[in-house]
Amino acid sequence: MLERAKNTELFQIDSLQRAAFCYFVDHADPATGLVADTALPGAPSSIAATGFGLACYPVGVERGFIGRAEAARRVLCALATLAERPQSRDPRATGHRGFYHHFLDMRTAERTWRSELSTIDTALLIAGVLTAAAYFSGGDATETRIRALAETLYARVDWRWALNRGDALTMGWRPPGRFLPYRWRGYSEALLLYVLALGAPDHAIGPEHYAAFTGSYDWITVDGGPHLQAAPLFIHLFPQAFLDLRGLADAPMRERGTDYFANTRRAIVLQRDHARLNPGGFSGYGENLWGLSACHAPRGRLRLRDGRWQRLLGYANRGAPFGLDDGTLIPWAPLTCLPFDPDACLASLGHLEACYRGLLRQGRFPGGFNPSLPGEGPEGWIDDRVVGLDQGLIVMMIENWRSGLIWDLMRQVPAVRNGLRQAGFAGGWLETA
């Protein structure tokens, strides 16, 4: 009976991983290879979603979701677009100084939505480029060209320019020539950005800039021990979708006797505790229904199922503890947290299947839902967006739990190892790399 239950459980996860992977087949432009930000008609490409898609193609090959030749063709198509489209100060350009605008037109690869030249989204893109290049290591013309283009794309990113003469990386730039007034300081998804900028073959930044990033870390005490606070889940997950940080620690972590992987395990416990205590009195919350992160929701004062009025936040970075919470949850939390706490995540996934089966759209989880709002079923309000970043995170984290594939591929990249060492990381696999 136990073996049968295990097989059923894995079958469900396999189906969810397959459906999430197929987002990148269904929503990539055949001419440019760029991936749509969401499944909504007319959505532009997100360069971060494109990066996640590039990292997911190796998973698709290994799981039999797509053939190797077809996956390689798709990767090459995207890399060629990124390499060949204009880089300049022109507001329509694809990018500038090796960085890319946050949103691009799916068919022309031109800047759209008046978006910024994004340092973090470029980092997520480059991480996907490096993952794909590490996997497609064959000697045929397509795979050889993938590796050559990946090397070109990474080498031309001018990370030092993005410092704008400061001690920390800026968040972005707008054409024709204005840096955003904010910098990446304090724990965030920019951990990945700094590792890539430190390890880059050209235009690399120095360790002192990583020290400026970590110098603003916000530590709290949890059960008598230190915890690096970041309320939204995605902050913990985005860097570790690519980087295996089990047993690795930089100076701030070593000083406190912990590491980022263990810290994420605590973050999950804190999210589950928040849902169990349910200070907002929201419907459905409990130790098996949790997950606060960046997502969409309605905006304004709305009446809940129980008759109360609640201010809904629209798109917001929800989180716990000490974060925003309006009753809106991300249903993909248990899948993306599998490497950190599989028992809790599998229990949560079983609860979703038993109680909220109306969530799936073509087998995929939406960006969010709010069971406290009126709706057709217990799910309440369901986001009409299926989000590329969410689907990529699902594919990658399931695979890191199952086989460690993405982590294994990134461990093979010399620049990633160098970037971690420049940031002061030591221990774990880095000692034997």
N, C-alpha and C positions, 0 to 999 in steps of 0.2 A: 504493500500500500504506500509506504514512504517513497519507494522508487517511482511509482506511478505518479505521485504528487509532484515529485521533482521534475519528471519529464513534462508534465502539464505546465508547470511553472516556467520552465525553459522555453517551451513552445510559445507561450504568451509573450515572453520577452523577445524571442526571435521574431515574432510577427510585428511587434512594436518597433524593433530595430529596423526591420526590412521596410516598413511603411515610412519611417522617418528618413531612411536612406533614399527612398524613391522620391522624396521631396526634391532632391538635387538632380534627379533625372527629369522630373515633371516640370520644374521651375527654373531650369537653366536655358539661356538663349542658345540656340544651336549655332549661331554665327559668331557670337562673342565668347560663349562659355560662362558669362556672368550669371550669378544666381540672384533671384528675386529676394527682396527683403522679407516679403510675406507672400502668401498665396492669393491675396486679393488681386482682382483683375487690374492691370495697369501699374502695379507696384514697380518701383525702380529697383535696380540692383543695390544691395548692400555689399560693400567690399569685405566686411567682416563675415557675412554669410557666404560669400564666395570663398573666403579662406577656409571656413569650416567645411564647405563642400569639397574643396581640394583634399582636406585631411580625411574626409569620409570615403573617397573613392577607393583607397586601399582596403578599408573595411569591407566595402561592397564586393571587391574581388575575392577576398579571403572567405567571405560568407556565402559566395555564390550568387549574390544579388545582381552582378553585372560581370561581363567578361573582361579579362585583363586588357585586351586590345581596345575595346570600346572605352574603358575607363581611362586608359592612357591617351586616347584621342581627345576625350573631353578635357583632361588636364592640359594637354598641349594647346588646345584651342583657347582656354582661359589665359594661360601664360603668354601666348603670342599676343593676345589682345592687350594685356597689361604692359607688355614690353614695347609694343609698336605704336600705341595711341599717344597723342601729344602730351608732353610734360612741359608746362610753361605757366606764366602768370595769367594767361588768358582765362577769363571766368568760365569758358566752355571746356577747358582742357581736362583731360582725365586726371592729371595730377601735377605735382611740382616737386622738384628735388628728390624724386624717388618715392614720395608719399602720394596717397590717393585721396580724392574727395570721398566723403562718407557714403554718398549715394550717387550712382551713375545711371544714365539711361541704358536700359537693357540692350538696345539694338545699336546705338552709336557709341556707347561708353563715354559720352560726354557728361560733365557735371550736371546734376539736376537738383531740384528742391533748394537751390541756393545753399547747398550744404558746405560745411567746412572741410578743409584739408585735415583729416583726422589722424593724429599720431597713434592712438590706441587701436583704431580700426585697421590702420595700415599694419600694425604689429600682428594683429590676428590674421590678416591676409598673408603676411610673410611667413608666419608660423605654419599656415596651411601649405604654402608653397614649399617650404623646407620638408614638411612631412611627406608630401607627394614625391618630391625629388629623392628622398631617402628610400622610398618604397620602389619606385620605378627605376631600378638599377640595372636593367638589361642592356644588351649591346646593340639592339636594333635602332633604326634611325629615330623613331618616335621617342623612345625612352632616353636616348642620348641627348636629343634636343630638349627634353623636359629638364634634364639636369643642367644643361648649359644656360637655359633661360632662367632657371631658379637662381643660379649663381649671379647672373646679370642683375636680376631684380633686387636681390638682397644687397649686392655691392653698391648699387647706386642710391640707396636710401641715405640721405644726409642727416644722420641722427644729431651731429654736432650743430647743424643749422637750427634744428628744432629746439635747442637750448635757448636760442635768442639771447645769448650772452648772460644767461642766468645759471643758477646752481641746480635747477631741476628742469626736466623736460616740459615744454608747453603742451597744452591739450590740443592745439591746432592752429590753423592759419586760414585767412580768407583772402581770396584774390581781390584786388591786384597786389596787395602787400601789407596785410595787417595780421599780426599774431593775436590769438585769443588771449585775454588777460589772466587766464588761469593756468596753473602748473600742476603736474602730478606729484603731490606730496601726500604722504600718509597711505596706509594700507588700502590697496584697490587692485582692480584687474590689471593695472599698469605694472605689476610685478613682472609679467611676461614682456611688456614693452622694454623695461630696463634690461632684462637678461639679453634680449635680442640686440639692443643698442650697445651694450657692453661687449658683446662677443662678435660684433660685425666685422667683416673683413676690411671694410673701408669706412671712414667717417665715424669710428666708434667713439663713445663717450668714456669718461674715466670713472673709477670706483667712487670718487668723491661725490658724484652726482647720485649714485645709488644711496650713499649715506644721507644726502639731502632728502631723498624719497623716504627712507625708513626713519629719519629723525622725527617725523611727525606721527609716528604710530600711536594709536590710542589703545592702551592696555587696560583691561579691567580684571577683577578677581572673580573667578568662578570656582566654587567648591574649594576655596583656599589656595588655588593656583592661578597662574597668569593666563589670560586669554587675549589674543589680538582681535579687537572688536571690528567687525564689519557686519552691519545688520542684513543687507540683501544677500541672498545665497549666491547670486551670479559672481560676486566679487571673489568668493572662495573658489568657484568652479572654473571660471574661464582660464586662468593660468594653468591649473592642474589638469585640464583636459589635454594639454600638450606636455606638461612638465611633470615627471615622476619625482615628487618631493618627499617620498617616504624615507625617513631617516636622514634627510639632508637638512642642514640648518645654516643660516647666515648668522652674523654677529648678534642681532637682536634676539633671535631664537635661542642661540647657544647660551646667552646670558641668563635666559629664563628656563633652560632645560627642556625645551619643547621643539617642535617643528611645524611646518605649515600643514602637513597631512593630519597630524594630531589636532591641530587647531581647527581644521575643518570638521573633524569628528565632533569636537565640542560645539561648534556652530550649529550642527545638526541637532544635537541634544538640546541646545538653547531654543531652537525653533520648535522642537516637539514639546518642550516644557511650556513655551508660550501658548501653543495651541491647546495643550491640556488645561492650563489655567484659564485661558480664554478671557482675558480682562475686558474685552469689548463685547462679550456676550454674543458672539456671532454664531450662526447656524453651522453645524457640522464639525466645528473645530474639535480636535482631540489628538491623542498621541499618534493616531494613524491617519489623520488628515491635517497636514501642515504644508508649509512651503510658501515663504514670503520672499519676493524678489522683484526686479523691475518688470512691469507688465502693464497692459492697458486695462481700463475699466471705464464705466460711465463717469461723468463728471457733474457735480452739483449735489444738492440736497435731494435725496430720494427716500421713499418710504420702504422699509424692510418688510419681510414677511410677517414679523411679529408686531408690526404697527409703528415701530420707532422710526424716527427720521435720522438719517445718517448722511454725513458729507462724504461723497465719493470723490476720489482724487484724480480721476482720469489716468493718464500715463504717469507713473510715479515709481520711485525706488522704495518699495515696501520692504520691511525687514524686522528682525527681532534678535536680541532685545533692543530697546530704545529706538526702534524704527517706526515707520508709518504702517498703519494697519487699518483698512476699512472693510475687512471681510473678504477681500479678493485674494485668491490663492493661485499658485501655479501648479497645475496637475502633473507636470513633468518632473517635479522635485524628486520623487522616489527613484526614477530611472537614472537621473543624473548624479545622484548621491550614492549609487550602488557600490563604488569602490571603497567608500569610507565607512558605511554602516549597512552591510547587505541585509542583516536580519530585520532591522527597522524598516528598510526600504521595501523589502518583499512583503512585509506585513501591511505597509501602506498601500502597495500596489494591489494586494488582495482586497483591501477595503474599498479602493476605487472601483475595482471590477464588480464587487458585490453591491455597492450602493450608488455609483455614479456612472453607469454604463453609457449614458447619453453623451458623455464628454467627447468620445472619439469622432473625428471627421475623416472619413476615408482611412481609418485606422490610425490617425495621428491625433495627438493631444493638441488642443488650442493653446493660445498664449496664456489664458487665465480663465477663471470662472469665479462666481460669487454666489454661494448657496444661500446667503442671507437675503438676496434679492428675489422678488417674484419671478417665476419662470415656468416653463412647461413641465419640468420635472424637478427632482431634488437638487439638480445641478444649479438651479436658479439662472442667473445671467451667465452666458457663455460667450467668450470673445469670438468674433467672426474671423479673427486673424489666426492663421497657422504661420508661425514665425520661423524663418530659416535658421536663425541662431539657436532657437530652442531645439529644432530637429537635429542640427549638427551636434549639439551638446549631448542629446540622447544617444545618437549613434556612437559617438566617441567614448562616452563614459560607460555605456554598456560594454563596449569592446575592451576598454581598460580593465573593467571588472572581470570579463570573461578570459581575456588572453593577454592583456597588457600591450596590444599591438602599437597603439599610438605612442605610448611611453617608450617602447622599445625602439621605434623608428627615430624619435627625437633624441634618444640617448646616443644614436649613431652619428649625430651631426656635430662635427668638431666645434663649430661656432657656438652651439648651445652649451656644450661642456665648458668652453672658454668663458662664455658669459656668466655662467653660474659661478665659476671660480673667481672671476673679476668682481662679482658681487659679494664674495666672501663665503660662499657655500662650501661645506665640507661634509664628509660622511657618506653613508649609504653607497649606492652604485657609483657615485662620482670618484670614490677612492680607488676603484678597480677599473675605471673606464680607460 
